[in-house]
Amino acid sequence: MEFKEMFLQRYGVLVDFYLEGNWDLVPPEKMRQRPHPRVNSIAWILWHMSRVEDAGLNRFVTDGTQVLDQGDWMKAMNLPYRHNGGEMSFAEVDELSQRVDLDGLHAYSMAVQASTRKIVQEIEKINLSEPLTGEHVRKVAVQEGLAYTDPEGMIQNYTGWLKGRCLMTYGLTHGFQHLGEIETIATLLGVVYE
């Protein structure tokens, strides 16, 4: 099995089976709820996952244009945020969870997924061993607004990451990590998985 096939197989399981399953199974009102004061809502997590994947692959892997900037997605989601939500307070998570247009978020997430699949289909055009420069990370974090409260921390953390690491982290690992969180939160809210 070659890399492209392996990535897309695992990615398909993540987005087409698990994440779409949650969109189908979790009622909208439960997506907006936090079952405990120290956890996020499912809506916030889905937004955060999409923002991380969009910027991580389209800006750090390909140095292309984010999906967010290829349409009026902020209006469709009813959100003014370009950042990825890192370090938002729970009060801010609540505000985002209540105001987000879930249909717009779902459409944005699917557009990001289509972009990811296209990137992977053409992965041979990318040097996955190329490291991210501090200058590029700074441009994305500060000028393009990906970092919320700590751009210097983001710059320090991601400078030197190889594009291949970005692809695997933002395309797969990060999503599977948050999938477990989504399903735990849904269970705490009374959603039954069969």
C-alpha positions as a printed NumPy array, in Angstrom:
array([[  0.   ,   0.   ,   0.   ],
       [  1.498,   3.339,  -0.963],
       [  1.406,   6.42 ,   1.253],
       [ -1.374,   8.23 ,  -0.613],
       [ -3.716,   5.237,  -0.46 ],
       [ -2.943,   4.618,   3.216],
       [ -3.52 ,   8.253,   4.217],
       [ -6.795,   8.53 ,   2.322],
       [ -8.056,   5.227,   3.732],
       [ -7.509,   6.392,   7.319],
       [ -8.772,   9.896,   6.523],
       [-11.936,   8.478,   4.969],
       [-12.661,   6.497,   8.122],
       [-12.193,   9.627,  10.221],
       [-14.349,  12.031,   8.213],
       [-16.824,   9.873,   6.286],
       [-17.6  ,   7.347,   8.998],
       [-16.886,   8.822,  12.424],
       [-17.353,  12.562,  11.97 ],
       [-20.31 ,  12.283,   9.578],
       [-21.782,   9.729,  11.964],
       [-21.658,  12.301,  14.734],
       [-23.258,  14.956,  12.52 ],
       [-26.079,  12.469,  11.892],
       [-26.406,  11.195,  15.462],
       [-25.913,  14.219,  17.745],
       [-28.907,  16.619,  17.868],
       [-28.042,  20.287,  17.209],
       [-28.917,  21.395,  20.738],
       [-26.514,  18.825,  22.191],
       [-23.729,  19.948,  19.836],
       [-23.903,  23.358,  21.515],
       [-23.819,  22.06 ,  25.116],
       [-20.89 ,  21.463,  27.442],
       [-21.685,  18.599,  29.856],
       [-19.037,  19.739,  32.339],
       [-17.524,  23.145,  33.14 ],
       [-14.049,  21.975,  32.04 ],
       [-14.856,  20.583,  28.578],
       [-15.66 ,  22.126,  25.208],
       [-18.812,  21.675,  23.159],
       [-18.938,  19.384,  20.135],
       [-19.691,  22.392,  17.916],
       [-16.555,  24.162,  19.146],
       [-14.428,  21.041,  18.621],
       [-15.719,  20.55 ,  15.063],
       [-14.982,  24.207,  14.277],
       [-11.514,  23.981,  15.847],
       [-10.69 ,  20.775,  13.973],
       [-11.683,  22.348,  10.665],
       [ -9.705,  25.538,  11.303],
       [ -6.574,  23.588,  12.282],
       [ -6.845,  21.287,   9.254],
       [ -7.579,  24.148,   6.864],
       [ -4.645,  26.314,   7.948],
       [ -2.327,  23.409,   8.696],
       [ -2.608,  21.814,   5.276],
       [ -3.365,  24.781,   3.038],
       [ -0.838,  27.158,   4.592],
       [  1.84 ,  24.961,   6.18 ],
       [  1.887,  21.96 ,   3.834],
       [  1.133,  23.61 ,   0.471],
       [  1.559,  27.35 ,   1.124],
       [ -1.724,  27.764,  -0.723],
       [ -4.96 ,  29.567,   0.147],
       [ -7.109,  28.515,   3.07 ],
       [-10.613,  27.27 ,   2.29 ],
       [-11.782,  29.988,   4.704],
       [-10.556,  32.549,   2.163],
       [-12.066,  30.839,  -0.879],
       [-15.65 ,  31.718,  -0.022],
       [-17.753,  33.632,   2.471],
       [-17.314,  30.963,   5.107],
       [-17.135,  33.276,   8.107],
       [-20.573,  34.645,   7.173],
       [-21.91 ,  31.131,   6.482],
       [-20.755,  29.985,   9.932],
       [-21.875,  33.256,  11.575],
       [-18.414,  33.584,  13.135],
       [-15.904,  36.447,  12.983],
       [-12.894,  34.303,  13.902],
       [ -9.858,  33.536,  11.716],
       [ -7.917,  31.902,  14.545],
       [ -8.11 ,  28.228,  15.5  ],
       [ -9.559,  28.677,  18.982],
       [ -6.479,  27.683,  20.96 ],
       [ -6.593,  29.184,  24.461],
       [-10.169,  30.46 ,  24.21 ],
       [-11.829,  30.753,  27.611],
       [-14.846,  28.582,  28.351],
       [-17.014,  31.719,  28.246],
       [-15.738,  32.304,  24.699],
       [-16.347,  28.638,  23.849],
       [-19.938,  29.05 ,  25.063],
       [-20.406,  32.185,  22.959],
       [-19.053,  30.494,  19.822],
       [-21.112,  27.358,  20.483],
       [-24.345,  29.32 ,  20.677],
       [-23.78 ,  31.627,  17.704],
       [-22.242,  29.229,  15.165],
       [-24.483,  28.261,  12.269],
       [-24.203,  24.478,  12.331],
       [-25.177,  24.013,   8.673],
       [-22.53 ,  26.557,   7.68 ],
       [-19.958,  24.814,   9.888],
       [-20.813,  21.434,   8.386],
       [-20.457,  22.83 ,   4.854],
       [-17.125,  24.467,   5.732],
       [-15.856,  21.229,   7.276],
       [-16.769,  19.307,   4.127],
       [-15.034,  21.914,   1.941],
       [-11.89 ,  21.581,   4.084],
       [-12.064,  17.798,   3.732],
       [-12.34 ,  18.088,  -0.06 ],
       [ -9.28 ,  20.351,  -0.045],
       [ -7.331,  17.864,   2.082],
       [ -8.162,  15.035,  -0.296],
       [ -7.009,  17.115,  -3.264],
       [ -3.722,  17.967,  -1.531],
       [ -3.05 ,  14.296,  -0.798],
       [ -3.967,  13.243,  -4.353],
       [ -1.222,  15.609,  -5.565],
       [  1.217,  14.984,  -2.696],
       [  4.113,  14.153,  -5.036],
       [  4.267,  17.888,  -5.878],
       [  5.222,  18.705,  -2.277],
       [  8.589,  18.239,  -0.59 ],
       [  7.42 ,  16.684,   2.675],
       [ 10.953,  16.965,   4.088],
       [ 10.953,  20.763,   3.813],
       [ 10.886,  22.507,   7.222],
       [  8.611,  25.412,   8.094],
       [ 10.476,  28.688,   8.437],
       [  9.851,  31.016,  11.343],
       [  9.03 ,  33.759,   8.861],
       [  6.274,  31.694,   7.248],
       [  4.815,  30.562,  10.569],
       [  4.842,  34.186,  11.769],
       [  3.002,  35.307,   8.633],
       [  0.266,  32.692,   9.142],
       [  0.056,  33.115,  12.926],
       [  0.143,  36.914,  13.093],
       [ -0.662,  38.54 ,   9.751],
       [ -3.274,  35.945,   8.782],
       [ -4.623,  35.651,  12.338],
       [ -4.306,  31.913,  13.01 ],
       [ -2.983,  32.402,  16.544],
       [ -5.472,  33.688,  19.067],
       [ -3.595,  34.775,  22.18 ],
       [ -0.003,  33.514,  21.881],
       [  1.445,  33.941,  18.396],
       [  5.027,  33.785,  19.694],
       [  4.321,  30.394,  21.26 ],
       [  2.883,  29.13 ,  17.973],
       [  5.871,  30.465,  16.054],
       [  8.346,  28.889,  18.454],
       [  6.486,  25.569,  18.489],
       [  5.97 ,  25.07 ,  14.747],
       [  9.151,  26.568,  13.296],
       [ 11.225,  23.699,  11.958],
       [  8.367,  21.227,  11.616],
       [  8.643,  19.271,   8.379],
       [  5.732,  19.56 ,   5.949],
       [  5.227,  15.796,   6.267],
       [  4.789,  16.141,  10.024],
       [  2.243,  18.907,   9.426],
       [  0.352,  16.689,   6.975],
       [  0.133,  13.776,   9.4  ],
       [ -0.583,  15.902,  12.466],
       [ -3.183,  18.308,  11.06 ],
       [ -4.671,  15.808,   8.602],
       [ -4.981,  12.726,  10.825],
       [ -3.586,  12.736,  14.363],
       [ -5.305,  15.922,  15.51 ],
       [ -8.659,  14.782,  14.123],
       [ -8.547,  11.349,  15.726],
       [ -7.535,  12.925,  19.061],
       [-10.583,  15.186,  19.03 ],
       [-12.865,  12.414,  17.76 ],
       [-12.42 ,  10.607,  21.085],
       [-13.269,  13.837,  22.881],
       [-16.407,  14.339,  20.753],
       [-17.704,  10.848,  21.446],
       [-17.018,  11.141,  25.178],
       [-18.87 ,  14.455,  25.346],
       [-21.754,  13.074,  23.287],
       [-22.024,  10.09 ,  25.639],
       [-22.084,  12.404,  28.672],
       [-24.931,  14.296,  26.956],
       [-26.935,  11.089,  26.588],
       [-26.194,  10.224,  22.969],
       [-26.25 ,   6.434,  22.514],
       [-23.717,   4.884,  20.134],
       [-24.712,   1.46 ,  18.836]])
